[in-house]
Amino acid sequence: MMNMIETPRPARPKRPFFLRRGPMENIATVVIAAGFVMLFQPFLLVVYTYSLVTLLTGTALFIVVSKFPE
């Protein structure tokens, strides 16, 4: 009769940074916050012009990233 020795399973490799839910949600939140700051600043018209695009980008990013697995 042979001795059965169980070998431990190799640990699952960590996902790359851009595929992890937590850090990407934080990045999306920062992008949304930057869009609000850009929207309410009274000094630069160019920054104000791109504020809505920044807000929408951050919102879309948050929606997509919130579907990532934990």
Distance bins in CASP14 RR format, pairs under 12 A and 6 or more apart:
PFRMAT RR
TARGET T0000
AUTHOR 0000-0000-0000
RMODE 2
METHOD distances of the structure
MODEL  1
12 69 0 0 0 0 0 1 0 0 0 0 0
13 19 0 0 0 0 0 1 0 0 0 0 0
14 20 0 0 0 0 1 0 0 0 0 0 0
14 23 0 0 0 0 0 1 0 0 0 0 0
15 21 0 0 0 0 1 0 0 0 0 0 0
15 22 0 0 0 0 0 1 0 0 0 0 0
15 23 0 0 0 0 0 1 0 0 0 0 0
15 24 0 0 0 0 0 1 0 0 0 0 0
15 68 0 0 0 0 1 0 0 0 0 0 0
15 69 0 0 0 0 1 0 0 0 0 0 0
15 70 0 0 0 0 0 1 0 0 0 0 0
16 23 0 0 0 0 0 1 0 0 0 0 0
16 24 0 0 0 0 0 1 0 0 0 0 0
16 68 0 0 0 0 0 1 0 0 0 0 0
17 23 1 0 0 1 0 0 0 0 0 0 0
17 24 0 0 0 0 1 0 0 0 0 0 0
17 26 0 0 0 0 0 1 0 0 0 0 0
17 27 0 0 0 0 1 0 0 0 0 0 0
17 68 0 0 0 0 0 1 0 0 0 0 0
18 24 1 0 0 1 0 0 0 0 0 0 0
18 27 0 0 0 0 1 0 0 0 0 0 0
18 28 0 0 0 0 0 1 0 0 0 0 0
18 61 0 0 0 0 0 1 0 0 0 0 0
18 64 0 0 0 0 0 1 0 0 0 0 0
18 65 0 0 0 0 1 0 0 0 0 0 0
18 68 0 0 0 0 1 0 0 0 0 0 0
19 64 0 0 0 0 0 1 0 0 0 0 0
19 65 0 0 0 0 1 0 0 0 0 0 0
19 67 0 0 0 0 0 1 0 0 0 0 0
19 68 1 0 0 1 0 0 0 0 0 0 0
19 69 0 0 0 0 1 0 0 0 0 0 0
19 70 0 0 0 0 0 1 0 0 0 0 0
20 26 0 0 0 0 0 1 0 0 0 0 0
20 27 0 0 0 0 0 1 0 0 0 0 0
20 65 0 0 0 0 1 0 0 0 0 0 0
20 68 1 0 0 1 0 0 0 0 0 0 0
20 69 0 0 0 0 1 0 0 0 0 0 0
20 70 0 0 0 0 1 0 0 0 0 0 0
21 27 0 0 0 0 0 1 0 0 0 0 0
21 28 0 0 0 0 0 1 0 0 0 0 0
21 62 0 0 0 0 0 1 0 0 0 0 0
21 64 0 0 0 0 0 1 0 0 0 0 0
21 65 1 0 0 1 0 0 0 0 0 0 0
21 66 1 0 0 1 0 0 0 0 0 0 0
21 67 0 0 0 0 1 0 0 0 0 0 0
21 68 1 0 1 0 0 0 0 0 0 0 0
21 69 1 0 0 1 0 0 0 0 0 0 0
21 70 1 0 1 0 0 0 0 0 0 0 0
22 28 0 0 0 0 1 0 0 0 0 0 0
22 29 0 0 0 0 0 1 0 0 0 0 0
22 62 0 0 0 0 0 1 0 0 0 0 0
22 65 1 0 0 1 0 0 0 0 0 0 0
22 66 0 0 0 0 1 0 0 0 0 0 0
22 68 0 0 0 0 1 0 0 0 0 0 0
22 69 0 0 0 0 0 1 0 0 0 0 0
22 70 0 0 0 0 1 0 0 0 0 0 0
23 29 0 0 0 0 0 1 0 0 0 0 0
23 30 0 0 0 0 0 1 0 0 0 0 0
23 65 0 0 0 0 1 0 0 0 0 0 0
23 68 0 0 0 0 0 1 0 0 0 0 0
24 30 0 0 0 0 0 1 0 0 0 0 0
24 31 0 0 0 0 0 1 0 0 0 0 0
24 58 0 0 0 0 0 1 0 0 0 0 0
24 61 1 0 0 1 0 0 0 0 0 0 0
24 62 0 0 0 0 1 0 0 0 0 0 0
24 63 0 0 0 0 0 1 0 0 0 0 0
24 64 0 0 0 0 1 0 0 0 0 0 0
24 65 1 0 1 0 0 0 0 0 0 0 0
24 66 0 0 0 0 1 0 0 0 0 0 0
24 67 0 0 0 0 0 1 0 0 0 0 0
24 68 1 0 0 1 0 0 0 0 0 0 0
24 69 0 0 0 0 0 1 0 0 0 0 0
24 70 0 0 0 0 0 1 0 0 0 0 0
25 31 0 0 0 0 0 1 0 0 0 0 0
25 32 0 0 0 0 0 1 0 0 0 0 0
25 58 0 0 0 0 0 1 0 0 0 0 0
25 61 0 0 0 0 1 0 0 0 0 0 0
25 62 1 0 0 1 0 0 0 0 0 0 0
25 63 0 0 0 0 0 1 0 0 0 0 0
25 64 0 0 0 0 0 1 0 0 0 0 0
25 65 1 0 1 0 0 0 0 0 0 0 0
25 66 1 0 0 1 0 0 0 0 0 0 0
25 67 0 0 0 0 0 1 0 0 0 0 0
25 68 0 0 0 0 1 0 0 0 0 0 0
25 70 0 0 0 0 0 1 0 0 0 0 0
26 32 0 0 0 0 0 1 0 0 0 0 0
26 33 0 0 0 0 0 1 0 0 0 0 0
26 58 0 0 0 0 0 1 0 0 0 0 0
26 61 0 0 0 0 0 1 0 0 0 0 0
26 62 0 0 0 0 0 1 0 0 0 0 0
26 65 0 0 0 0 1 0 0 0 0 0 0
27 33 0 0 0 0 0 1 0 0 0 0 0
27 34 0 0 0 0 0 1 0 0 0 0 0
27 57 0 0 0 0 0 1 0 0 0 0 0
27 58 0 0 0 0 1 0 0 0 0 0 0
27 61 1 0 0 1 0 0 0 0 0 0 0
27 62 0 0 0 0 1 0 0 0 0 0 0
27 64 0 0 0 0 0 1 0 0 0 0 0
27 65 0 0 0 0 1 0 0 0 0 0 0
28 34 0 0 0 0 0 1 0 0 0 0 0
28 35 0 0 0 0 0 1 0 0 0 0 0
28 54 0 0 0 0 0 1 0 0 0 0 0
28 55 0 0 0 0 0 1 0 0 0 0 0
28 56 0 0 0 0 0 1 0 0 0 0 0
28 57 0 0 0 0 1 0 0 0 0 0 0
28 58 1 0 1 0 0 0 0 0 0 0 0
28 59 1 0 0 1 0 0 0 0 0 0 0
28 60 0 0 0 0 1 0 0 0 0 0 0
28 61 1 0 1 0 0 0 0 0 0 0 0
28 62 1 1 0 0 0 0 0 0 0 0 0
28 63 0 0 0 0 1 0 0 0 0 0 0
28 64 0 0 0 0 1 0 0 0 0 0 0
28 65 1 0 1 0 0 0 0 0 0 0 0
28 66 0 0 0 0 1 0 0 0 0 0 0
28 68 0 0 0 0 0 1 0 0 0 0 0
29 35 0 0 0 0 0 1 0 0 0 0 0
29 36 0 0 0 0 0 1 0 0 0 0 0
29 55 0 0 0 0 0 1 0 0 0 0 0
29 58 0 0 0 0 1 0 0 0 0 0 0
29 59 0 0 0 0 0 1 0 0 0 0 0
29 61 0 0 0 0 1 0 0 0 0 0 0
29 62 1 0 0 1 0 0 0 0 0 0 0
29 65 0 0 0 0 1 0 0 0 0 0 0
29 66 0 0 0 0 0 1 0 0 0 0 0
30 36 0 0 0 0 0 1 0 0 0 0 0
30 37 0 0 0 0 0 1 0 0 0 0 0
30 54 0 0 0 0 0 1 0 0 0 0 0
30 57 0 0 0 0 0 1 0 0 0 0 0
30 58 0 0 0 0 1 0 0 0 0 0 0
30 61 0 0 0 0 0 1 0 0 0 0 0
30 62 0 0 0 0 0 1 0 0 0 0 0
31 37 0 0 0 0 0 1 0 0 0 0 0
31 38 0 0 0 0 0 1 0 0 0 0 0
31 50 0 0 0 0 0 1 0 0 0 0 0
31 51 0 0 0 0 0 1 0 0 0 0 0
31 53 0 0 0 0 0 1 0 0 0 0 0
31 54 1 0 0 1 0 0 0 0 0 0 0
31 55 0 0 0 0 1 0 0 0 0 0 0
31 56 0 0 0 0 1 0 0 0 0 0 0
31 57 1 0 0 1 0 0 0 0 0 0 0
31 58 1 0 1 0 0 0 0 0 0 0 0
31 59 0 0 0 0 1 0 0 0 0 0 0
31 60 0 0 0 0 1 0 0 0 0 0 0
31 61 1 0 0 1 0 0 0 0 0 0 0
31 62 0 0 0 0 1 0 0 0 0 0 0
31 65 0 0 0 0 0 1 0 0 0 0 0
32 38 0 0 0 0 0 1 0 0 0 0 0
32 39 0 0 0 0 0 1 0 0 0 0 0
32 51 0 0 0 0 0 1 0 0 0 0 0
32 52 0 0 0 0 0 1 0 0 0 0 0
32 54 0 0 0 0 1 0 0 0 0 0 0
32 55 1 0 0 1 0 0 0 0 0 0 0
32 56 0 0 0 0 1 0 0 0 0 0 0
32 57 0 0 0 0 1 0 0 0 0 0 0
32 58 1 0 1 0 0 0 0 0 0 0 0
32 59 1 0 0 1 0 0 0 0 0 0 0
32 60 0 0 0 0 0 1 0 0 0 0 0
32 61 0 0 0 0 1 0 0 0 0 0 0
32 62 1 0 0 1 0 0 0 0 0 0 0
32 63 0 0 0 0 0 1 0 0 0 0 0
32 65 0 0 0 0 0 1 0 0 0 0 0
33 39 0 0 0 0 0 1 0 0 0 0 0
33 40 0 0 0 0 0 1 0 0 0 0 0
33 51 0 0 0 0 0 1 0 0 0 0 0
33 54 0 0 0 0 1 0 0 0 0 0 0
33 55 0 0 0 0 1 0 0 0 0 0 0
33 58 0 0 0 0 1 0 0 0 0 0 0
33 59 0 0 0 0 0 1 0 0 0 0 0
33 62 0 0 0 0 0 1 0 0 0 0 0
34 40 0 0 0 0 0 1 0 0 0 0 0
34 41 0 0 0 0 0 1 0 0 0 0 0
34 47 0 0 0 0 1 0 0 0 0 0 0
34 50 0 0 0 0 0 1 0 0 0 0 0
34 51 0 0 0 0 1 0 0 0 0 0 0
34 53 0 0 0 0 0 1 0 0 0 0 0
34 54 1 0 1 0 0 0 0 0 0 0 0
34 55 0 0 0 0 1 0 0 0 0 0 0
34 57 0 0 0 0 1 0 0 0 0 0 0
34 58 0 0 0 0 1 0 0 0 0 0 0
34 61 0 0 0 0 0 1 0 0 0 0 0
35 41 0 0 0 0 1 0 0 0 0 0 0
35 47 0 0 0 0 1 0 0 0 0 0 0
35 48 0 0 0 0 1 0 0 0 0 0 0
35 49 0 0 0 0 0 1 0 0 0 0 0
35 50 0 0 0 0 1 0 0 0 0 0 0
35 51 1 0 1 0 0 0 0 0 0 0 0
35 52 0 0 0 0 1 0 0 0 0 0 0
35 53 0 0 0 0 1 0 0 0 0 0 0
35 54 1 0 1 0 0 0 0 0 0 0 0
35 55 1 0 1 0 0 0 0 0 0 0 0
35 56 0 0 0 0 1 0 0 0 0 0 0
35 57 0 0 0 0 1 0 0 0 0 0 0
35 58 1 0 0 1 0 0 0 0 0 0 0
35 59 0 0 0 0 1 0 0 0 0 0 0
36 47 0 0 0 0 0 1 0 0 0 0 0
36 48 0 0 0 0 0 1 0 0 0 0 0
36 51 1 0 0 1 0 0 0 0 0 0 0
36 52 0 0 0 0 0 1 0 0 0 0 0
36 54 0 0 0 0 1 0 0 0 0 0 0
36 55 1 0 0 1 0 0 0 0 0 0 0
36 58 0 0 0 0 0 1 0 0 0 0 0
36 59 0 0 0 0 0 1 0 0 0 0 0
37 43 0 0 0 0 0 1 0 0 0 0 0
37 44 0 0 0 0 0 1 0 0 0 0 0
37 47 0 0 0 0 1 0 0 0 0 0 0
37 48 0 0 0 0 0 1 0 0 0 0 0
37 50 0 0 0 0 0 1 0 0 0 0 0
37 51 0 0 0 0 1 0 0 0 0 0 0
37 54 0 0 0 0 1 0 0 0 0 0 0
37 55 0 0 0 0 0 1 0 0 0 0 0
38 44 0 0 0 0 1 0 0 0 0 0 0
38 45 0 0 0 0 0 1 0 0 0 0 0
38 46 0 0 0 0 1 0 0 0 0 0 0
38 47 1 0 1 0 0 0 0 0 0 0 0
38 48 1 0 0 1 0 0 0 0 0 0 0
38 49 0 0 0 0 1 0 0 0 0 0 0
38 50 1 0 0 1 0 0 0 0 0 0 0
38 51 1 1 0 0 0 0 0 0 0 0 0
38 52 0 0 0 0 1 0 0 0 0 0 0
38 53 0 0 0 0 1 0 0 0 0 0 0
38 54 1 0 1 0 0 0 0 0 0 0 0
38 55 0 0 0 0 1 0 0 0 0 0 0
38 57 0 0 0 0 0 1 0 0 0 0 0
38 58 0 0 0 0 0 1 0 0 0 0 0
39 47 0 0 0 0 1 0 0 0 0 0 0
39 48 1 0 0 1 0 0 0 0 0 0 0
39 49 0 0 0 0 0 1 0 0 0 0 0
39 50 0 0 0 0 1 0 0 0 0 0 0
39 51 1 1 0 0 0 0 0 0 0 0 0
39 52 1 0 0 1 0 0 0 0 0 0 0
39 53 0 0 0 0 0 1 0 0 0 0 0
39 54 0 0 0 0 1 0 0 0 0 0 0
39 55 1 0 0 1 0 0 0 0 0 0 0
39 56 0 0 0 0 0 1 0 0 0 0 0
40 47 0 0 0 0 0 1 0 0 0 0 0
40 48 0 0 0 0 1 0 0 0 0 0 0
40 51 0 0 0 0 1 0 0 0 0 0 0
40 55 0 0 0 0 0 1 0 0 0 0 0
41 47 1 0 0 1 0 0 0 0 0 0 0
41 48 1 0 0 1 0 0 0 0 0 0 0
41 49 0 0 0 0 0 1 0 0 0 0 0
41 50 0 0 0 0 0 1 0 0 0 0 0
41 51 0 0 0 0 1 0 0 0 0 0 0
42 48 0 0 0 0 1 0 0 0 0 0 0
44 50 0 0 0 0 1 0 0 0 0 0 0
44 51 0 0 0 0 0 1 0 0 0 0 0
45 51 0 0 0 0 0 1 0 0 0 0 0
46 53 0 0 0 0 0 1 0 0 0 0 0
47 53 0 0 0 0 0 1 0 0 0 0 0
47 54 0 0 0 0 1 0 0 0 0 0 0
48 54 0 0 0 0 0 1 0 0 0 0 0
48 55 0 0 0 0 0 1 0 0 0 0 0
50 56 0 0 0 0 0 1 0 0 0 0 0
50 57 0 0 0 0 1 0 0 0 0 0 0
51 57 0 0 0 0 0 1 0 0 0 0 0
51 58 0 0 0 0 0 1 0 0 0 0 0
52 58 0 0 0 0 0 1 0 0 0 0 0
52 59 0 0 0 0 0 1 0 0 0 0 0
53 59 0 0 0 0 0 1 0 0 0 0 0
53 60 0 0 0 0 0 1 0 0 0 0 0
54 60 0 0 0 0 0 1 0 0 0 0 0
54 61 0 0 0 0 0 1 0 0 0 0 0
55 61 0 0 0 0 0 1 0 0 0 0 0
55 62 0 0 0 0 0 1 0 0 0 0 0
56 62 0 0 0 0 0 1 0 0 0 0 0
56 63 0 0 0 0 0 1 0 0 0 0 0
57 63 0 0 0 0 0 1 0 0 0 0 0
57 64 0 0 0 0 0 1 0 0 0 0 0
58 64 0 0 0 0 1 0 0 0 0 0 0
58 65 0 0 0 0 1 0 0 0 0 0 0
58 66 0 0 0 0 0 1 0 0 0 0 0
59 65 0 0 0 0 0 1 0 0 0 0 0
59 66 0 0 0 0 0 1 0 0 0 0 0
60 66 0 0 0 0 0 1 0 0 0 0 0
60 67 0 0 0 0 0 1 0 0 0 0 0
61 67 0 0 0 0 0 1 0 0 0 0 0
61 68 0 0 0 0 0 1 0 0 0 0 0
62 68 0 0 0 0 0 1 0 0 0 0 0
END
